Structures are given as C-alpha cells and as structure tokens.
C-alpha cells in the first residue's frame, strides 16, 4: 500500500512539488531525477579527480575490520574513471538513529544495483557519508523504544559532556563510563526474545566507553550493510580535510559572491515556498579547544561566532594550510565537499535535504562541479501483524492515525457503542440552546431584564451539560478500556509522538523481535521507485 505525500503530515509544498510536479520547481534543481533519458548526459559531465587517493584513505579507515569482497571491490572501483557514486549521508545517531537512516542507505544500495543493470558502461557504488562534523549533540543523544507496555520510552545518554555549552564535532566525542547506565536502561526495556542476547552483544560492541560516536556508528553500519558493498566514509579524517583545502579556500576568498547567489535563491524560495536553511555569510566552521564555531566576516578580517578576537585573512589562510582538520563545511557547503571528493551521480535525500539542496545548487557553478540528481529516499511505515489485526478489527487504515488521535478515538468508541455519546450530547446541547433562544425572545418582549436572566441560565445549563458530557466520555473509555489500549498501541507504532514512525523509532525493537534477518526482509520490501509513503506489512 502507498500513500501520496499530499496525504502525509509534515511534508513541505516544495518537496511535494519536487516529487509530483517537477516542472514547477525545475528552476531550483535543473535536472529531473525521474528523467532516465538524461542520466548518461549528466554522467558524462562527472569527473573522478580523487579516486586513487580516496580509495587508499578508505582502506585505512577500514583498518580495524575485514570488509566483504563486494565492499573491497567497490573501494577499488573508486579508482576507475567510469565509476559513479550513489551517495547519501546522515548525522550519527545512537544505535543507527531513526529508521529513515536505514531507508536512506537501502535506497542508495538498491539504486546502485538498478543502475548497474541498466547502464553497463559505468560502475555504480553506494557510499555513506558519516556527518560527524555536526555539533548538535542533544539532537542525537536519545533513543526512542516501545517498551513492554507498548508505550514510547525515550532513553537519554546523560553525560558530563552535556554540561559543556559547545561540545564540538559530535563524531569526535568519546563515550564515557556513563554509557553503561544508558545500555542497562535499554536492556531493561527490551522484551526477552530468542534474539535478545545477540542484540545485547551487538549493543555492547557499538556502545562502550572510550570509543567515539563516529566509531560506534561505523561499527553499527558495518555490521548491517557490509555484505551489500556499501562504502562507509568518515570525512573527519585529516587526509580528507587536506583534499578539501581548495574548496575551503575558495569559500573564504569568494564568500560574498557565493552568499549573494544563495540569498537570491532563498528570497525566491521564500516568495514561493519556504527556504530550509538560514543563510550565513560564510559556509565554514573552525573547531578549536572551545568547540566548533562558525566563521564570520569582521570588516576586512574574520572572527569566530561568539568570540571577540579577530583573525586576519592571512592568519586564517595559514591555519587552513597548516591545520585543515580544524575546518568543516556547513549544511550548504557540505554537498560541494562530497561532490568535489567523489564522482557523485546521485544523492539520496530526505524531504528536508531536498529542500535545502534548492539553496545549495547555485554554489556548484562556482566550484566547477556537476551537481548530482537528488533522488528521494524511500519513506515507509512498518505495520506488524499484531497491529494489522487491530486495524482489521476496527476497520481502520494506517493513514487514519496521521490525524488527531482524540477524534479518531471518539469515532471508534462511538462506532462500537450502542449510542454515540458525543453525538447525543451535541444534539442535546444544540436543541437546548435553540429552545432557550426562543424562550429568551419571548421573555424579552415582556421585559428585557428577563432576557438577560435567561442568557445567564442558558450558559449555566450548557456548562453543566459539558461537565456531564466529559464525565460520560470518561466512563465510556473505562467501559471500553481494552479497545482504548489496543488503538493506543496501534497509534504508538504507526504515529509515535504524533510523528511518522521513521522519524521517531529506531531499528532496535525490530531486530530484537525478528533478528538481523529483518534487514533482508526490509531490503526486499522497499520499493525505491515508488515515490510515495509505503506501508509495509510485516
């Protein structure tokens, strides 16, 4: 089953037009991801400048492990001129982060396989960019699970590092001993299944003190996806930053021109849709012992946001040459960095990323890079058999849970009750109000003060009726307690925290119930060419 994105909450108008009516947004994106006839023309404009160096860097990044033959082959293919990268990336969430990260990776893998069959003169390889330079630790420091009561439980990794205002790049942060408490709380919440011990061993391996968040995420992704040939890439590597010096330098030298073009596009977006990213004067950060700071212009010099001390133009260029590892791109310059390093033909993007690419694409011409096709990631909600039975029992669709849950709950209770409490009270209130209105009109003709008394009495009567209605609805819920619990269970699975499942829940509940073979099922079920929200019945 598929649901059009027009019927899915939280989707921007820009994203919906990008999916369903590309001609309306062509001036922002230039090339249409659905137009396969144009693919080879774009491929011919993509150059592989850094393949040899990147291949060697990636081999070193994999030094702790023995990658699959397919992954080894793809790393070697990076050296060939006819290799095209199918790229995606994401912030480094704990235990893989939200489900949509898994969907992004599977989309990249499946698209690579599809393209390898269709365009045999090229080699297509899936690559995942670990966005460890981001510094929003709070955003990734928690994990949502469904506990044994089918309630959503949020687990926070509380660490002394949370007391630091600017923690710097997330990927470089190391877990401390407090990770043990975080794991123990997760373990206590998991239902015991035949797979629980294996899951605990896995979590113990990827969440342990003295490894970085980047290392943890690498271990997670490697375990799940290595056999598929996915290349996991860490851009925080010092060798990678050296390769990016020309990009960083050009941004520093020409930021005024770059910002002007981005601003013009952003203004146009705001007039027609909404610009995703607030434009900054310079799209670069510097990390030092005090954290990660945005570079800002200060007269003819620079300064770091939040600091008064200025840095001269020569000083910042010298720092770039001597310590390029201190520099990192913001969200708009990062695509440029990715596509300068790799021969990128496709970027697998979520809805928000598709929105901000509209602002980033004007930069490509300044760096003489062909921008890739922006290919929407698969979007899905997984419906387990126990949830499917609840939907069948009450004749519900998963889409109905995307709206106001209280309204849905009242509708279900009214449908299974002998009488509709809501309807009866609404009808009664309306009738009483009409009768009192007529009475007020009659009494007003006798004496106006009687009409005022009638109005006051009317308000009291209707207020008491509302109190009685509220009590009745609560008693109705008590009478149908089992039904309420069932539909709450369905809601917590389908639309947890009033949000899409893919944005709120991680993979842990599923592998604990079904084991790691769950990924084989998911891979087969996801349809990367259905540009709608998919309902997957498990």
Backbone torsions as a table, in degrees:
resi	resn	phi	psi	omega
1	UNK	NA	140.4	177.0
2	UNK	-126.3	147.3	177.3
3	UNK	-120.4	126.2	178.2
4	UNK	-61.0	141.9	-178.4
5	UNK	-62.4	-18.7	173.7
6	UNK	-64.2	-21.8	-178.4
7	UNK	-102.1	5.4	-178.2
8	UNK	-105.0	128.3	-177.7
9	UNK	-68.0	150.8	173.4
10	UNK	85.7	4.8	-178.8
11	UNK	-92.8	129.2	-177.8
12	UNK	-73.9	158.1	178.0
13	UNK	-64.3	-35.2	178.7
14	UNK	-63.0	-46.3	179.3
15	UNK	-62.9	-43.5	-178.1
16	UNK	-64.6	-39.1	176.3
17	UNK	-68.9	-36.0	177.4
18	UNK	-59.7	-39.8	-179.2
19	UNK	-77.0	-45.8	-167.5
20	UNK	-105.7	-19.2	-174.1
21	UNK	-148.0	66.8	-169.7
22	UNK	-59.4	-33.5	-176.9
23	UNK	-59.4	-27.0	179.2
24	UNK	-69.3	-23.7	-175.3
25	UNK	-119.4	9.8	-176.3
26	UNK	-56.5	-36.0	-176.9
27	UNK	-64.8	-18.4	176.4
28	UNK	-88.8	-32.8	-170.2
29	UNK	-112.9	-20.8	174.4
30	UNK	71.4	-50.2	-175.8
31	UNK	-118.4	138.4	-172.4
32	UNK	-95.3	119.7	-177.6
33	UNK	-63.3	-20.8	-179.7
34	UNK	-85.3	-13.8	-174.8
35	UNK	-87.9	86.1	-176.5
36	UNK	-67.2	-21.7	177.8
37	UNK	-66.5	-20.6	-179.3
38	UNK	-95.0	-4.6	-174.3
39	UNK	-57.9	-52.3	-173.3
40	UNK	-65.6	-30.8	176.2
41	UNK	-61.9	-41.6	178.1
42	UNK	-70.8	-40.5	179.5
43	UNK	-56.7	-38.0	-177.3
44	UNK	-66.6	-18.1	-178.7
45	UNK	-95.1	-2.7	-177.6
46	UNK	-93.6	129.2	-179.7
47	UNK	-113.4	147.1	179.8
48	UNK	-106.5	88.6	-173.8
49	UNK	-84.2	-32.0	-167.8
50	UNK	-118.1	14.1	-172.3
51	UNK	-55.7	-44.6	-177.9
52	UNK	-63.9	-47.0	-179.7
53	UNK	-65.7	-42.9	-179.0
54	UNK	-65.0	-38.2	178.6
55	UNK	-58.4	-43.3	180.0
56	UNK	-70.4	-39.3	177.6
57	UNK	-60.8	-45.1	-178.2
58	UNK	-65.4	-38.3	176.8
59	UNK	-58.0	-41.0	178.5
60	UNK	-67.9	-38.0	178.5
61	UNK	-63.6	-28.3	177.6
62	UNK	-89.4	11.8	-172.8
63	UNK	-56.5	-30.5	-176.8
64	UNK	-77.0	-9.9	-170.0
65	UNK	-133.0	175.6	174.7
66	UNK	-119.0	95.1	-176.5
67	UNK	-65.3	159.1	178.9
68	UNK	-63.6	161.6	179.0
69	UNK	-60.0	-35.0	-179.5
70	UNK	-67.2	-41.5	177.9
71	UNK	-66.5	-43.6	176.8
72	UNK	-56.4	-44.3	-179.7
73	UNK	-62.0	-42.7	-179.8
74	UNK	-66.7	-35.6	177.0
75	UNK	-63.9	-39.1	177.6
76	UNK	-69.3	-36.1	-179.2
77	UNK	-63.2	-21.5	177.9
78	UNK	-57.8	-23.3	-177.5
79	UNK	-78.2	-15.8	-174.0
80	UNK	-87.1	144.2	-177.5
81	UNK	-68.1	-26.4	-177.4
82	UNK	-94.5	20.7	177.6
83	UNK	-92.0	134.2	178.2
84	UNK	-120.4	131.2	179.4
85	UNK	-88.1	135.3	169.1
86	UNK	-105.2	106.6	-162.6
87	UNK	-106.0	147.2	166.1
88	UNK	-155.1	172.0	-179.3
89	UNK	-167.4	169.3	-177.7
90	UNK	-168.6	158.2	170.7
91	UNK	-59.5	157.0	-172.2
92	UNK	-90.5	82.6	179.9
93	UNK	-72.2	156.7	176.9
94	UNK	-72.2	135.4	-177.4
95	UNK	51.0	43.5	175.0
96	UNK	90.7	-13.2	-179.6
97	UNK	74.6	-162.0	-177.3
98	UNK	-66.6	161.8	-178.5
99	UNK	-56.3	-32.2	-174.9
100	UNK	-63.7	-23.2	175.1
101	UNK	-63.0	-42.0	177.1
102	UNK	-62.4	-42.2	-179.3
103	UNK	-64.9	-37.9	178.2
104	UNK	-61.5	-45.2	-177.6
105	UNK	-65.9	-44.6	178.8
106	UNK	-62.8	-36.2	177.4
107	UNK	-62.2	-43.6	178.9
108	UNK	-62.6	-42.6	-178.8
109	UNK	-66.2	-47.7	-177.0
110	UNK	-69.1	-35.9	177.5
111	UNK	-66.8	-39.5	176.9
112	UNK	-58.9	-44.5	-179.5
113	UNK	-65.1	-41.1	178.6
114	UNK	-62.1	-45.9	-177.7
115	UNK	-68.4	-36.1	177.9
116	UNK	-62.6	-31.5	177.7
117	UNK	-77.8	-33.4	-172.8
118	UNK	-90.4	-35.5	-176.8
119	UNK	-120.0	81.6	-168.4
120	UNK	-74.3	-10.4	178.5
121	UNK	-84.3	-0.5	178.3
122	UNK	-123.7	159.2	171.6
123	UNK	-108.8	124.0	-179.8
124	UNK	-109.7	127.8	-177.1
125	UNK	-129.2	135.7	178.7
126	UNK	-83.9	135.4	-178.9
127	UNK	-133.0	136.8	177.4
128	UNK	-114.6	122.8	179.9
129	UNK	-92.4	112.7	178.7
130	UNK	-79.2	107.3	-174.1
131	UNK	-79.5	67.6	-176.9
132	UNK	-82.6	-10.2	179.2
133	UNK	-75.9	-15.4	176.9
134	UNK	-59.8	152.3	-175.2
135	UNK	-123.8	18.3	178.4
136	UNK	-90.8	80.2	-176.2
137	UNK	-64.2	-40.0	-178.2
138	UNK	-59.2	-35.2	-177.0
139	UNK	-64.8	-30.5	-175.3
140	UNK	-110.7	6.9	-172.6
141	UNK	-90.4	16.2	-179.3
142	UNK	-138.2	165.1	-176.3
143	UNK	-143.9	129.8	177.7
144	UNK	-99.2	131.8	175.9
145	UNK	-133.1	156.8	170.5
146	UNK	-94.3	118.8	-177.1
147	UNK	-82.1	-174.1	-175.6
148	UNK	-64.5	-18.2	177.6
149	UNK	-94.4	9.2	-177.7
150	UNK	60.0	29.1	173.5
151	UNK	-102.6	148.4	178.6
152	UNK	-77.2	124.3	180.0
153	UNK	-119.3	129.6	-179.6
154	UNK	-104.3	127.5	179.5
155	UNK	-108.7	126.5	-179.0
156	UNK	-107.1	134.1	172.3
157	UNK	-84.0	96.5	-179.3
158	UNK	-88.6	122.6	-174.4
159	UNK	-139.3	152.9	177.5
160	UNK	-58.7	-21.3	-180.0
161	UNK	-66.8	-20.9	178.6
162	UNK	-64.9	-19.2	-179.6
163	UNK	-80.3	-8.0	178.6
164	UNK	-89.2	127.1	-174.1
165	UNK	-63.1	-47.9	178.9
166	UNK	-117.9	106.8	-172.6
167	UNK	-88.6	-4.8	-178.4
168	UNK	79.2	-165.2	-177.1
169	UNK	-64.4	130.0	-176.5
170	UNK	-60.5	-41.4	-174.4
171	UNK	-60.5	-25.7	-176.8
172	UNK	-87.5	-10.2	-177.9
173	UNK	-72.2	138.0	179.2
174	UNK	-100.9	141.0	172.1
175	UNK	-66.9	144.1	174.4
176	UNK	-107.7	-173.1	-178.7
177	UNK	-60.9	-20.8	180.0
178	UNK	-64.9	-13.5	177.3
179	UNK	-63.8	-24.8	179.4
180	UNK	-64.4	-42.9	178.2
181	UNK	-62.8	-41.2	178.3
182	UNK	-59.2	-47.1	179.9
183	UNK	-64.6	-43.1	-177.5
184	UNK	-62.5	-36.7	177.5
185	UNK	-66.8	-38.8	177.0
186	UNK	-64.2	-46.5	-178.6
187	UNK	-60.1	-39.2	-179.2
188	UNK	-66.2	-26.6	-177.8
189	UNK	-83.8	-25.0	-175.5
190	UNK	-71.7	135.6	171.9
191	UNK	-71.1	144.4	177.8
192	UNK	-74.0	123.0	175.9
193	UNK	-134.5	177.7	178.3
194	UNK	-66.5	-13.3	-177.3
195	UNK	-105.3	-4.5	-171.6
196	UNK	-61.5	-42.0	-179.0
197	UNK	-63.1	-40.7	178.4
198	UNK	-64.9	-39.7	178.9
199	UNK	-65.2	-41.7	179.1
200	UNK	-63.4	-41.4	177.7
201	UNK	-61.0	-40.7	179.2
202	UNK	-63.2	-46.4	-179.6
203	UNK	-65.0	-40.1	177.9
204	UNK	-61.5	-30.4	-179.5
205	UNK	-75.7	-36.9	-174.7
206	UNK	-96.7	-13.4	177.7
207	UNK	-123.9	90.3	177.2
208	UNK	-144.7	153.4	-175.7
209	UNK	-63.1	150.4	176.0
210	UNK	74.9	9.5	166.4
211	UNK	-111.0	152.0	-178.1
212	UNK	-79.8	164.4	176.2
213	UNK	-63.2	-35.0	177.1
214	UNK	-64.0	-43.8	178.1
215	UNK	-63.3	-39.6	178.3
216	UNK	-62.2	-46.7	-178.8
217	UNK	-66.5	-37.9	177.4
218	UNK	-59.1	-46.6	-179.5
219	UNK	-61.5	-42.0	178.2
220	UNK	-60.3	-52.6	-175.1
221	UNK	-66.1	-38.1	178.9
222	UNK	-61.9	-45.8	-179.9
223	UNK	-58.9	-42.7	-173.2
224	UNK	-81.4	-39.6	-164.5
225	UNK	-116.9	-2.8	-173.7
226	UNK	-57.8	-39.7	-177.6
227	UNK	-65.2	-18.6	-179.4
228	UNK	-81.3	-12.6	-176.8
229	UNK	93.6	4.3	179.2
230	UNK	-61.2	130.9	173.5
231	UNK	-93.6	122.7	177.6
232	UNK	-98.2	126.7	-171.6
233	UNK	-123.4	129.5	178.0
234	UNK	-104.4	106.0	-176.6
235	UNK	-76.2	-5.6	179.2
236	UNK	-79.2	-7.8	177.9
237	UNK	-56.0	132.9	-179.8
238	UNK	-57.1	-36.3	179.8
239	UNK	-64.9	-33.1	178.3
240	UNK	-69.3	-42.6	-178.9
241	UNK	-63.4	-33.4	176.8
242	UNK	-63.1	-40.0	178.5
243	UNK	-65.3	-26.9	-175.7
244	UNK	-88.5	-0.8	-178.8
245	UNK	-53.2	-44.4	179.3
246	UNK	-59.3	-35.4	178.9
247	UNK	-69.3	-47.8	-179.5
248	UNK	-61.8	-40.5	-178.0
249	UNK	-66.4	-42.7	-179.9
250	UNK	-64.6	-36.7	177.1
251	UNK	-63.5	-42.1	179.7
252	UNK	-67.5	-37.7	-177.0
253	UNK	-75.7	-30.2	-170.7
254	UNK	-125.8	24.1	-173.7
255	UNK	-59.6	-31.6	-178.4
256	UNK	-63.9	-43.9	178.5
257	UNK	-66.2	-44.3	-179.1
258	UNK	-60.8	-47.0	-176.5
259	UNK	-65.1	-38.3	179.5
260	UNK	-58.6	-45.7	-178.9
261	UNK	-66.4	-41.5	178.3
262	UNK	-63.4	-41.2	179.9
263	UNK	-62.9	-42.3	179.2
264	UNK	-60.2	-44.2	178.1
265	UNK	-65.2	-40.9	-178.4
266	UNK	-65.4	-39.6	176.9
267	UNK	-62.9	-43.8	178.1
268	UNK	-62.2	-41.0	177.3
269	UNK	-62.3	-42.0	-179.7
270	UNK	-65.2	-29.8	178.0
271	UNK	-73.2	-32.1	-174.7
272	UNK	-108.0	-30.3	-178.4
273	UNK	-139.2	-108.6	178.8
274	UNK	-165.6	129.2	178.0
275	UNK	-78.8	134.0	-172.9
276	UNK	-76.5	-37.6	-171.1
277	UNK	-116.3	135.6	173.6
278	UNK	-73.1	124.1	-173.6
279	UNK	-73.8	133.7	176.6
280	UNK	-108.0	154.7	-179.9
281	UNK	-61.7	-38.0	-179.0
282	UNK	-130.2	135.1	-173.6
283	UNK	-95.2	40.1	-176.6
284	UNK	-135.7	148.5	173.4
285	UNK	-116.3	156.3	167.9
286	UNK	-122.6	134.8	175.9
287	UNK	-105.5	134.4	173.9
288	UNK	-138.2	-165.9	-176.4
289	UNK	-64.9	-15.0	-178.9
290	UNK	-99.3	-0.4	178.0
291	UNK	128.8	-161.5	-178.4
292	UNK	-109.0	123.4	-170.9
293	UNK	-125.9	136.6	175.4
294	UNK	-70.5	136.7	175.9
295	UNK	-81.4	132.0	179.6
296	UNK	-126.3	146.5	174.9
297	UNK	-73.0	143.8	177.2
298	UNK	-139.1	95.9	-172.6
299	UNK	57.2	-119.4	179.2
300	UNK	-94.1	1.4	-177.6
301	UNK	-116.1	-162.2	178.3
302	UNK	-131.7	165.7	168.7
303	UNK	-150.9	164.7	177.0
304	UNK	-95.2	136.7	-177.0
305	UNK	-56.2	130.3	180.0
306	UNK	90.1	-1.4	179.2
307	UNK	-124.0	147.1	-178.9
308	UNK	-87.9	-30.1	-174.7
309	UNK	-63.6	131.5	179.2
310	UNK	-88.6	154.7	174.7
311	UNK	-122.1	128.0	-179.2
312	UNK	-73.5	165.9	179.7
313	UNK	-61.1	-44.3	-179.7
314	UNK	-65.2	-38.8	-179.2
315	UNK	-63.7	-42.0	-177.7
316	UNK	-71.6	-33.6	176.7
317	UNK	-70.0	-37.4	176.4
318	UNK	-64.6	-40.8	177.8
319	UNK	-62.9	-40.2	178.9
320	UNK	-62.1	-41.3	179.8
321	UNK	-70.6	-36.6	-174.6
322	UNK	-87.1	-36.7	-176.7
323	UNK	-136.1	67.0	-178.9
324	UNK	-63.0	-20.8	179.6
325	UNK	-65.5	-15.0	178.4
326	UNK	-77.0	-14.8	-173.7
327	UNK	-100.0	147.4	175.3
328	UNK	-152.6	149.4	-177.1
329	UNK	-82.4	157.6	170.4
330	UNK	-87.5	-172.9	-171.6
331	UNK	-63.9	-27.6	-178.9
332	UNK	-86.4	-30.1	178.8
333	UNK	-86.5	-20.7	-178.0
334	UNK	-58.1	-42.7	176.5
335	UNK	-58.6	-36.1	177.6
336	UNK	-62.4	-43.9	179.3
337	UNK	-62.3	-45.0	179.6
338	UNK	-58.7	-46.2	-171.5
339	UNK	-86.4	-12.6	168.3
340	UNK	-75.9	-40.8	-178.9
341	UNK	-72.6	-46.2	-171.5
342	UNK	-112.1	152.6	174.6
343	UNK	-80.8	78.1	-169.3
344	UNK	-86.6	122.4	176.1
345	UNK	-98.9	-28.9	-177.2
346	UNK	-141.8	139.9	168.2
347	UNK	-117.5	125.8	179.3
348	UNK	-86.3	115.8	-170.1
349	UNK	-124.9	145.2	169.6
350	UNK	-81.7	175.7	-177.7
351	UNK	-55.5	-44.8	-178.8
352	UNK	-66.5	-38.8	179.2
353	UNK	-65.2	-40.7	177.0
354	UNK	-58.5	-38.2	177.9
355	UNK	-64.5	-45.6	-175.3
356	UNK	-78.6	-18.7	174.1
357	UNK	-62.8	-29.5	176.9
358	UNK	-59.2	-32.4	178.1
359	UNK	-84.0	-28.3	-175.8
360	UNK	-82.1	-30.2	-173.1
361	UNK	-58.1	-35.1	177.5
362	UNK	-58.5	-21.7	-179.2
363	UNK	-72.1	-25.9	-170.9
364	UNK	-58.6	-36.6	-176.8
365	UNK	-66.6	-29.4	-179.6
366	UNK	-72.6	-23.2	-179.7
367	UNK	-105.1	6.6	176.9
368	UNK	54.4	49.9	-180.0
369	UNK	-125.6	137.9	173.8
370	UNK	-78.1	121.6	-179.9
371	UNK	-77.3	149.2	-174.3
372	UNK	-80.6	169.8	166.5
373	UNK	-68.6	133.9	177.2
374	UNK	-94.7	106.7	-172.1
375	UNK	-102.9	122.3	-176.5
376	UNK	-65.0	133.7	175.1
377	UNK	-66.4	156.8	174.0
378	UNK	-65.8	140.4	177.5
379	UNK	-120.7	133.6	-173.0
380	UNK	-155.0	156.3	168.2
381	UNK	-124.6	129.9	-179.8
382	UNK	-94.1	125.0	178.7
383	UNK	-109.7	110.9	177.8
384	UNK	-76.3	162.5	-174.5
385	UNK	-59.6	-37.3	179.5
386	UNK	-64.7	-35.5	178.3
387	UNK	-74.0	-40.3	178.9
388	UNK	-58.8	-38.0	179.3
389	UNK	-64.3	-37.4	177.7
390	UNK	-65.2	-42.5	179.8
391	UNK	-62.6	-41.3	179.5
392	UNK	-66.8	-42.9	-177.3
393	UNK	-58.2	-40.5	-176.0
394	UNK	-106.5	12.7	176.8
395	UNK	54.2	52.8	-177.8
396	UNK	-115.0	156.3	170.2
397	UNK	-109.0	155.4	178.3
398	UNK	-60.1	-32.8	-177.6
399	UNK	-62.9	-28.5	-179.7
400	UNK	-64.2	-22.6	179.8
401	UNK	-79.8	-7.4	179.2
402	UNK	-75.8	-12.2	-177.8
403	UNK	-98.5	-156.0	-179.6
404	UNK	-70.5	117.3	-175.3
405	UNK	-66.9	-34.2	-179.5
406	UNK	-63.7	-40.7	178.2
407	UNK	-64.2	-44.5	179.2
408	UNK	-61.9	-43.5	-179.4
409	UNK	-62.2	-44.0	179.2
410	UNK	-63.1	-40.1	179.2
411	UNK	-62.5	-42.5	-179.2
412	UNK	-65.7	-45.1	-179.6
413	UNK	-63.7	-39.4	178.7
414	UNK	-66.9	-34.6	-179.9
415	UNK	-68.7	-35.0	-176.8
416	UNK	-94.4	-9.8	179.1
417	UNK	-87.8	153.6	177.6
418	UNK	-64.3	-33.2	179.5
419	UNK	-130.3	146.0	176.8
420	UNK	-86.5	103.0	-177.8
421	UNK	-58.9	-46.9	-179.2
422	UNK	-58.2	-48.5	-176.6
423	UNK	-66.4	-41.9	-178.7
424	UNK	-61.7	-46.3	-179.3
425	UNK	-67.2	-39.4	178.7
426	UNK	-62.8	-43.1	179.2
427	UNK	-65.5	-44.1	-179.4
428	UNK	-61.9	-45.2	179.8
429	UNK	-60.5	-42.7	-179.1
430	UNK	-65.2	-42.5	179.9
431	UNK	-64.1	-45.0	180.0
432	UNK	-62.8	-42.0	180.0
433	UNK	-61.4	-41.6	179.0
434	UNK	-65.7	-44.0	-179.5
435	UNK	-63.2	-43.3	180.0
436	UNK	-67.3	-32.6	177.2
437	UNK	-63.7	-43.8	178.0
438	UNK	-63.3	-42.0	178.6
439	UNK	-62.1	-41.5	179.8
440	UNK	-61.5	-40.6	179.9
441	UNK	-63.1	-40.7	179.8
442	UNK	-66.4	-46.8	-176.9
443	UNK	-67.9	-30.7	179.2
444	UNK	-64.5	-32.2	178.7
445	UNK	-70.2	-21.6	177.8
446	UNK	-87.1	-50.7	-178.7
447	UNK	-159.1	128.5	-176.7
448	UNK	-62.3	-30.5	179.9
449	UNK	-65.4	-29.9	178.2
450	UNK	-66.7	-34.6	178.9
451	UNK	-64.8	-40.8	177.7
452	UNK	-63.6	-40.7	178.5
453	UNK	-63.8	-38.1	179.3
454	UNK	-65.1	-40.3	179.5
455	UNK	-62.6	-44.6	179.0
456	UNK	-62.8	-42.2	179.4
457	UNK	-64.6	-39.7	179.9
458	UNK	-60.3	-45.6	-179.6
459	UNK	-61.9	-39.6	179.4
460	UNK	-66.6	-42.7	-179.6
461	UNK	-63.1	-46.9	-178.8
462	UNK	-66.0	-35.2	177.2
463	UNK	-64.5	-43.8	178.4
464	UNK	-64.5	-33.9	178.3
465	UNK	-66.1	-38.4	177.6
466	UNK	-64.9	-39.4	177.8
467	UNK	-62.6	-44.3	179.1
468	UNK	-64.4	-37.9	178.2
469	UNK	-63.0	-45.3	-179.8
470	UNK	-61.2	-43.1	178.4
471	UNK	-63.5	-40.1	-178.5
472	UNK	-65.6	-41.6	179.7
473	UNK	-64.9	-38.7	177.8
474	UNK	-65.7	-41.4	177.8
475	UNK	-66.1	-34.4	177.2
476	UNK	-64.6	-41.3	178.1
477	UNK	-62.9	-40.0	178.7
478	UNK	-63.1	-41.9	180.0
479	UNK	-62.3	-37.1	-178.5
480	UNK	-109.1	42.2	-176.5
481	UNK	-57.1	-41.4	-179.0
482	UNK	-61.6	-42.0	178.1
483	UNK	-63.5	-44.2	-179.9
484	UNK	-59.9	-44.0	-179.3
485	UNK	-63.3	-38.2	-179.1
486	UNK	-67.0	-45.0	-178.1
487	UNK	-74.2	-27.2	172.6
488	UNK	-66.8	-39.5	176.9
489	UNK	-60.1	-44.9	179.0
490	UNK	-63.2	-42.3	-179.1
491	UNK	-63.5	-43.3	-178.8
492	UNK	-65.7	-25.2	176.7
493	UNK	-83.8	-43.4	-172.2
494	UNK	-85.3	-41.4	-175.1
495	UNK	-137.8	62.2	-176.1
496	UNK	-65.4	138.7	-179.9
497	UNK	54.0	32.6	-179.8
498	UNK	55.2	42.7	-179.6
499	UNK	-146.6	162.2	177.8
500	UNK	-60.4	142.5	-179.9
501	UNK	-52.9	-41.5	-175.4
502	UNK	-65.2	-19.7	-178.6
503	UNK	-95.1	-18.1	-173.5
504	UNK	-109.1	-40.1	-174.4
505	UNK	-99.6	150.0	174.2
506	UNK	-98.4	-169.5	-173.2
507	UNK	-87.8	-11.5	-167.7
508	UNK	-61.3	-44.3	179.5
509	UNK	-58.0	-39.0	-175.6
510	UNK	-72.2	-43.1	-179.7
511	UNK	-73.3	-25.0	175.4
512	UNK	-69.8	-33.0	179.6
513	UNK	-83.4	-38.2	-168.3
514	UNK	-119.6	-3.1	-179.2
515	UNK	78.1	179.4	-176.3
516	UNK	-73.6	-11.1	172.9
517	UNK	-66.5	-15.0	176.9
518	UNK	-54.1	-35.1	-177.7
519	UNK	-67.7	-32.8	176.3
520	UNK	-64.6	-43.0	177.7
521	UNK	-61.3	-46.5	-176.8
522	UNK	-63.3	-42.3	179.1
523	UNK	-57.9	-43.8	-177.8
524	UNK	-71.6	-30.3	-175.4
525	UNK	-80.6	-34.0	-175.4
526	UNK	-70.1	128.6	178.2
527	UNK	-108.3	109.3	-173.7
528	UNK	-77.8	-10.5	-179.8
529	UNK	-105.5	9.2	171.1
530	UNK	-98.3	100.8	-174.3
531	UNK	-87.7	57.3	176.9
532	UNK	-140.8	169.8	175.7
533	UNK	-79.0	123.7	-174.2
534	UNK	-97.0	139.4	173.6
535	UNK	-104.2	115.0	-175.6
536	UNK	-107.5	117.1	-179.6
537	UNK	-91.2	123.2	-175.8
538	UNK	-102.8	NA	NA
